[in-house]
């Protein structure tokens, strides 16, 4: 990117993170971008899926830069509208968790993140796919999918990541941990939870898929086979200590493609947002998205 005036669209969810603060910050942000040579038209989202429509419309108008200001859910929606495009996506963290920014080193300071839009380099990265839906971070099936599915938006807005933990611990005592079947490379595994990672980080600082690398077109997959809340408490300690993949009832492997099926139709989440119920096919799509990174 150069210092010459560049047209851009700034897609943001006015209700994500601290929504009122976004509205107060917006004029200052637009002025900061203009000082860096970026003429950004603000485009607030109005409903779920709107960010995808805004991104697609920007590509049709041949806008040279798409900027998303928000959390991982908004980034995911924008990415969905930009798959296969060479137009760069710039990311300004502004949501609840911002795992993608943590993973890639995008600064959390809005001023420093804006500089990445000018000084950063466009990198073409692979993304995970759950059917036709992308995920930049991870797909989670089982209890974490159930937590995301049940989580109240108001709770999430008020408590941030703490809301996930509170609901997760409540579910440990009542969740059924029904069996799943994971089909990969002609083999079939049984488990009760699956995380397929495109990046290492899961949530705020935790690592479940330790060998995932954003640049590599391969999913890092962890299958949990325990059938009780106590098993999953043990997994949490293992994740905190970085040794969960050593448990005998945890299977860890890499795959370009896998399928997860279940008779009970467990929920799954993509990048921390509810996405549907199994069965689902997960795969990696190489060279899928161009992102401006430090």
N, C-alpha and C positions, 0 to 999 in steps of 0.2 A: 504494500500500500504506500502511496506517496502523500505529500502534504497538499497536493492540488485538491480542489473542491471535488468531492466524490458524493454522488447521490446515494442515499441509503434509506431503508425503511427500518424503523425501530419498533419491533413487536414486543408488547409487554402485557402482562395480566395485571390490571389495576387492583385486583383482589388478592394476589399472591403475596406471601410474606406479610409485611406491614403495608397494606394497600394505601392508606392515607399518606404515609410517608413517601410513597412513590409519587403521588400526585404533587406533593410539595417539592420533591426533588427534580421532577421532570424538566421545568424550565432551565434549571442550572445545568442539568445533564445535556440538554440540547445545545446550550451555549458552549459547554466544554467541548462537545463534539465539533461544533462549528469552528472553534478555535484551532482544532486539529485538522481542519479541512474536510470535515464530513457534514454534509447537509442532510440531516436525518428527518424524515417525516414520521411523527409518532403514530402508531397504529395499535390502540388498546384492544384487547380481545373482549368479546361480549359473552361467550359461552364456550363450553368444552368443544374442542375441535376447530374453533375459529382461527387459532394461530396457524394451523395447517393451511386453511384457506387463504389467509393473508400471505403466507410464504409462497404458495403456488401463484397467487395473483402477482406478486412482486417479480417472480421469475418470468411470467408471461409479459410483463412490462419491461423486462430486461433491466431491472434495477441492479446496479453492479455490486451492491453489498447489502446483505440482510443481517440485521443485528437483533438478537433476542436478549431482552433484559428480564430475567426471572430465574426461577428455580428449575430443577431437573425435569419436572413435568412439562413446563412451558417449552424448554429446550427440546424435549422429545417431540412435542407437537410440531414445532417449527421444522425440525429435522425430517419429520415424516413428509412434509411438503417439499423437501429439497433433495431427496434421494436421487442420486445419479447426476445432479447438476454440478457444473464447475464453478458456479457462483459461490464465493466464500461466505461462510457463516461466522459472524462475530458474536461472542458471548459475554454479557455483562452479568455477573452473579447478582441475584436479587430475590431469592426464594427462601424456602425453609432450610434446605440442607446443602444444595449446590455440590453434589458429589463429583460431577464432571469437572468443575473448576478445581476442586481439591486434587483430583487425579492428574490433571494436565498442567497444573501450576498457574492457571489464570488467577490473577490477584483478586482478593475480595474487596480491596479498596476500589471504589468506582473510578476514581481518577486514574489509578494505575491500570485498571482493566481497560479503560478507554485507550490508553497508550498502546495496548496490544493490538487494537484495531488498526493502528498506523505502523507500528514497529514489528508486529508479529509476522509469522510466516504462514502461508496457506499450506495445510497438510491434508492429504487425502487419506481418510481413515475407513476401516471396515466398521460395519454396525451389525448387531445381532438382529435377527428377524424372528418374530413369532407369527407364523403365517404371513400376512401382508403388513404387519405392524412392526416398526423398528424399535430397538432398544439400544441406547448408547452405553448403558451401564450394566444392567443385569435383568434376567427374568427369574422370578421366584415363585415356586409352586409349593403349596402346602400351607403351613401355619402362617408364613409371612404373607402369602397371597390373601389369606383370610383376614389377617390384621388390616392390610391395606384396604380390602373390600369393605370392612366394617367401620373403618375409622371415620368419625364425624369430622367434616371440614372445619367446623367451628373449633373443635378441640385442637386440630392440627394447626390452625392459625394462631390460637392462643398459646399453646404449649410447645409447638415445634416438634423436634424429635422425641421429646419426653412423652408426647401423646402416643407414639408408636410403642414405646416401652411399657407404658401403663396398660394399654390394651393387650399387648403381647403376653405379659405376665398373668393377666386375668384369664386369657384363653388357655394357658398351659394346663389349667385344672379341668377344663371342659371340652377342649378340642378332641375330636375322635381319632386323629392320626390314622385315617383310612389309607389303605395301601395304594401305591402308584406303581405303574410299570414304565420303565424307561427302556426304549428300544434304540440301540446304537450299533452300527457296524454288524448287523445281523445277529446281535446278541440281545438278551432281555434281562434287565436288572429289576429288583423290587426295592421299593423304598417308601417313605412317607413324606419326604420333602426333597425338593431339587432347587439348586441355585445354579444358573448358567451365567457366567460372568464374561463381559467384554472388557472389563477393567478390574483392577484388584479391589478397590474400595467398595464397601457395602455400607450405606448409611454414613454416619458421622465418625469416620476414623477406623471402622472395623474392617477386617479383611477376611472374606469367606473363600474367595477364589484367588489364592495366592500367586498362581502362575499365569493369570490373565495379563495380556499386554495389548494396549490399545492399537498398536501398529500391526499386530499379527492377526491374520485372518483365521482365527481359531477361537472357539469358546472353551473356557475353563469351567468344568462341570463338577459339582459336588452333590452326591446323592446321600441323604441321611436316611438310615434304615430303622432307627429307633421307633418304638410304638407308644411312648408315654411322655408325659410332661417332664418326668425326671430325666429321661434320656436327653430331652432338648435343653434342660438346664445344664446338663453335662456338656452338651455341644456349645452352649454359650460360654462356659468357662474355657473350653477348648479354643473357641474363636478369640476370646480375650487374650489367651496365652499364645496363640499362634500354632497350636498343635492339634487342632480338631481333625485334620486329614489323616492323622496317625491312628485314630480310633478304628477298631476292627469293624464297627458297624457304620463306617463312613467310606464311600467309594469316590475316588477322585480320578478324573481323566480329562483328556482333551478331545474335542470333536468338532467337525465342521457342520454336522447335522445330527439331530436326535429327535425322537418323538416321545411324548409323555401321554399316557392314557390312564384312565381310572373309571371304575364303575360309578363312583360317587360324584364325579364332576367337580373336583376341588378347584377353588379359585386360583388364579395366578395374577401376578403383578409385573409390570414393566416399568423400570426406572422409578419405582415408588408410587405408581399410579395403578388403580384397578384396571384390568384389561380383559377379563373373561374367565371362562372355565375350560379345563382340559376336556377332551384331548386337544393337544397343541403340538405343532411341529416347530422346533427351534433350529435355526441355521445361522451361519455367518454370511454376510454379503460383503465381499471385498470391494475396495475402491468406491465406497458408497456415498461419502459425504466429504466436502471440502470445508475445513474449519481453520480459522485464524488462531494460532497457538503461540505462546511465548517462545 
